């Protein structure tokens, strides 16, 4: 029996309607939907346990976005030919969904919750990442899981001056603004994207267009839930025990102590120890039995009391934990050329956050292949971000790269990408590695600043230096007061309501990432945060350009040198040779690295070497194959012996041009064994005599350059002597 799905359609007026259906697939999940645009389809499911684990004081939410290779009619790569661990693009989309959903769950809901969004069909134009947030929220909307939504996510791009919601993949290639925006019907929840040096007003305009589309998608989810009969009361839960008497006691005895301690400017670890001591002294009043019984509530109430004290201190006194006001940037120092063995390096320190960043230049062979389901591409600009435990004074195992590290690295990459030079200007593959050595607030923005300095130190001709800043927010919903904070500390990120990172040049914004911990953000506060961020961003830019204001005129002496030139497409084969024999022989003999690609009907040859002599030798060898020089009859040449035959020796006259020294032209004396005169690899001088009329082959002679032996003098018998 065929099951009829319940559907809802969203029309943004672009002749590419979005449909949401439920009731057909994955009905064992607590909520499931299929979202479709064109031939791109996403299956989203959500499951949440009915009971929370004991002692859980947060929402254990996991979000997984996975792409099925079958969706594009492809086999996965690798030995096992099946999907393995998620690659970076899947992780980044998972983060986009997670950051939009997480603040919308009730604060006291602590059940294990898992959202899985799977790409089950894909076309070349309709992009799945802009539909993933809608799919995840719609799955929750048709479930009984408590949720203060719905929310939705859309991409908004400016293409030829027009702001477009969820553009096609081909159109997006021409955009100068590319944002993913998430929000509810009332406010903005999350923003992430990249721009080509646009103004704050232009960015706000793009977000407003996105929010209008988000409102439509949120209403469609409400209507779908009603149509499916899922708009009734959500499940009841009680995940946090309460003790109002204990809570009042914590506030009475600890609040003022936390408040006073917070007002004394101090460093991160000193401040943490002070707060911890206040908490320890309070808990010491209880018996061991009470400590064990009330452990969860003691931890929760002291944390909430500290949070309350710190937030009120900022809102009432305008003073922050390290003594700054809301707009002041922490002290900055930076240094370049710190690591002599790298192709470029920089140290950037802002307050208690420090990045040591390196630049490595490579060839086309170093490009990274991204073999995704939706897209196969080669990336020549890589940025990797590492966050070791010692950067925060912790001792914990170092595991594989985490989602946070991938997300922070991607943000820094997007910040720098708009100022990277074109391939014609800088043919290198570029890798930046940021190692965070200290962390107390926005190490990703430190990576942007250090990355800019490392690029300029290495002589990469970026179009402009880039800086970045992290903004925070403290709000009081009861009285409407709020404070926007520039250059936030780690504690302000943890205890605050917003983490808003903005990067850019002196001309405008290049990237942003905003996460909200409250239900949403008004456009008024967003605009104020952007304006304040510009002030701080330009201050930081001024500080780093005091160290180095522009790229160095040349690359480091030990950096590889690359020459790139075009050849006719029909000459790609001769340069490579059968089975790669020719190109491998050139690389082996010259020591240079050679890559050849076909682009726009022409071959593009890229030759790299750390040694100028080997670079020139490889260039000459390739060019002599493509544009062989003419051999002059009667001229003298020198070349290596290539092969020995019983009838003579074949030698290289010019790269790619061989000729035969016949056995009769080796020496003036008769030669019975060619190998006794010449060996393969010997360098030999010879003269070009002409061409054989039978086969047009070049005839060469060695003996004509050798001295001709004199003939033995003829002797006559002596005349008999007279007696």
Secondary structure, 3 states (H helix, E strand, C coil): CCCCCEEEEECCCCCCCEEEEECCCCCCCCEEEEEEECCEEEEEEEEECCCCCCCCCCCCEEEEEEECHHHHCCCCCCCCCCCCCCCHHHHHHHHHHHHHHHHHCCCCCCCCEEEEEEEEECCCCCCCHHHHHHHHHHHHHCCCCCCCCCCEEEEEEEECCEEEECCCHHHHCCEEEEEEEEECCCCEEEEEEEEEEECHHHHHHHHHHHHHHHHHHHHHHHHHHHHCCCCCCCCCCCCCCCCHHHHHHHHHHHHHHHHHHHHCCCCHHHHHHHHHHHHHHHHCCCCHHHHHHCHHHHHHHHHHHHHHHHHHHHHHHCCCCCCCCCCCCCCEEEEECCCCCCCEEEEEEECCEEEEEEEEEECHHHCEEEECCCCEEEECEEEEEECCHHHHCCCCCCCCCCHHHHHHHHHHHHHHHCCCCCCCCCCCEEEEEEEEEECCCCHHHHHHHHHHHHHHHCCCCCCCCCEEEEEEEEEECCCCEEEEEECCCHHHHHHCCEEEEEEECCCCEEEEEEEECCCCECHHHHHHHHHHHHHHHHHHHHHHHHHCCCCCCCCCCCCCEEEEEEEEHHHHHHHHCHHHHHHHHHHHHHCCEEEEEEECCEEEEEEEECCHHHHHHHHHHHHHHHCCCCCCCCCEEEEEEEEEECCEEEEEEECCEEEEEEHHHCCCCCCCCHHHCCCCCCEEEEEEEEECCCCCCEEEECHHHCCCCCCCCCCCCCCCCCC
